[in-house]
Structures are given as structure tokens and as C-alpha cells.
């Protein structure tokens, strides 16, 4: 038998996937794709090489999401703060974005992946806006995984913009202040209509949200790995899901073990 170097990885991924499918699958996974620049620097390459390698990582993770049965994948592609980076890097990122969308659009369509964008895209160049709109339209009728790309996105700005828009509606008599609750506010965010993420994955080892989905991640489970994004593959995704499945989500309440402990203490008090 000929043993190829990737055979062990394939078998390992298959084993992880079988375990993943035995538990609860997160409906919505969000990823902060961090580490492209560091990956390139460690190899003596320009930072743009890291971004290009990161695009290949996304392709593999998309396939992993489909295999696992995840409904929505939201990835942090470009933040409102990323404009502060050197102009040549920003330009290269935008060029790579257009290249990726143009190249992958048809494949996303063929694989049944829906495509959408979250962010202040009206500030992007007309050329990029056109590419995004065409890909969204191309994949609109697909019924598979939803790939949601956070592009020119900032969580604080999203919340402030939503609050301002609702305040204007109140001023114009279209809305009463008492109509605004958490559910109503959430539906008017840029992600309105999508369920909040169940699991947030951050690559690159940093423990911060970086202004990503600040409202939506209120009760998401966090999983951080030192693996840099260009090296992240579906096997890492499956490991994150397995860790998610071992947790008990309390949403601010008591978990089953806490409830049992609380009940036992109550019984002891009653007997006393």
C-alpha cells in the first residue's frame, strides 16, 4: 500500500467528524481569522502572502462546515480599523478580496453555499461593491451553508449606527421608545435576521474580540487556538466543535449541575 503524507490527516479528520456528528452542532460559527501577517513574517514573506494563504484556509474550513452540518459561518475579513494599516497592504487585501470572490463565486454556487456580506460596504469602491452584489445574487437561491463575510465591519459602529437610526424613527413618529427592546434592537443590526453565533473561534492565540459582533457574541462559547489562520484547517474546526459540545450553555441561568446543587441546599434548609 502506498502511504501518502496526507493520509494520516485525512483519517484523523474523518475520525473527528464522526465524533462531531454524535453531538450538538452549533448552528452559527463565527471566526476571527487572525495571524496572516505573522505567518508570512515568520517565513520571510511579504504580509500579502499570508493573506493569500489565509484565503486557501477559508476554502478548507468551508468544506469542513458543510461536512459537519453547520448552518452559518461568519468570518471577520476586514474591520473598520484595518484602514489604518499601510496603504499598500490595504490595497493588496482589497485586490485579493475581488480575486477571491470572482474566482470562488461560481464554486460557491455549485456547492450550494449562500453568500452574504455584513458591514458598511457602501464605503468600498464601486468595483468591489459590484463584485459583492453579483456573488450575492449568484448564490441567492442556494440552500446550503450561509457564508457571511464581515467586511468593513466594526461592532461599536454597528451599535451606534443602529441606535441613531432608531432614534430618528422615534423623532419622526414612526416608532415609540417603549417598542425598543433587545429583540427589536437586534433585528435592526446589520446581522438582523441571523441567529447569534453559538461558537466564536479565534486563531493566532489572542484573547480579545477586536470589535467583532459585540452585541451578537453575548452568549457565544469562545475557543482560542495559537494556530495562525493560514495553518487552520477543518480538523481544527472539528476540535473546536468537540470542545463546544463538552460545555454546558447557561445563558446567565443555572446549569443542570448548579440547579441540582441549589435544590439539595434548599432541601437541607427545609429539613433544618
LINTA-V297414 format. One record per pair of residues at least 12 apart in sequence whose C-alpha atoms are under 6 Angstrom apart, sorted by sequence separation. I is the first residue (numbers start at 1). J is the second residue. If there is no record, write none. Layout:
# LINTA-V297414
I_J + I_J
This chain:
# LINTA-V297414
37_50 + 36_50 + 36_51 + 205_224 + 116_136 + 196_216 + 205_225 + 115_136 + 199_220 + 203_224 + 205_226 + 198_220 + 199_221 + 200_222 + 201_223 + 202_224 + 203_225 + 204_226 + 197_220 + 201_224 + 203_226 + 204_227 + 115_139 + 203_227 + 204_228 + 114_139 + 203_228 + 114_140 + 203_229 + 162_189 + 114_142 + 113_142 + 105_135 + 109_139 + 112_142 + 112_143 + 113_144 + 115_146 + 117_148 + 119_150 + 112_144 + 113_145 + 114_146 + 115_147 + 116_148 + 117_149 + 118_150 + 119_151 + 120_152 + 113_146 + 117_150 + 119_152 + 119_153 + 27_70 + 30_73 + 27_71 + 28_72 + 29_73 + 30_74 + 31_75 + 32_76 + 28_73 + 30_75 + 155_211 + 154_211 + 155_212 + 155_213 + 155_214 + 80_152 + 72_145 + 77_150 + 78_151 + 79_152 + 80_153 + 71_145 + 72_146 + 73_147 + 74_148 + 75_149 + 76_150 + 77_151 + 78_152 + 79_153 + 80_154 + 73_148 + 74_149 + 75_150 + 79_154 + 29_197 + 28_197 + 31_200 + 34_203 + 35_204 + 28_198 + 29_199 + 30_200 + 31_201 + 32_202 + 33_203 + 34_204 + 64_234 + 29_200 + 31_202 + 26_198 + 61_233 + 57_230 + 60_233 + 61_234 + 54_229 + 54_230 + 53_230 + 35_228 + 35_229 + 34_229 + 33_229 + 13_235 + 20_242
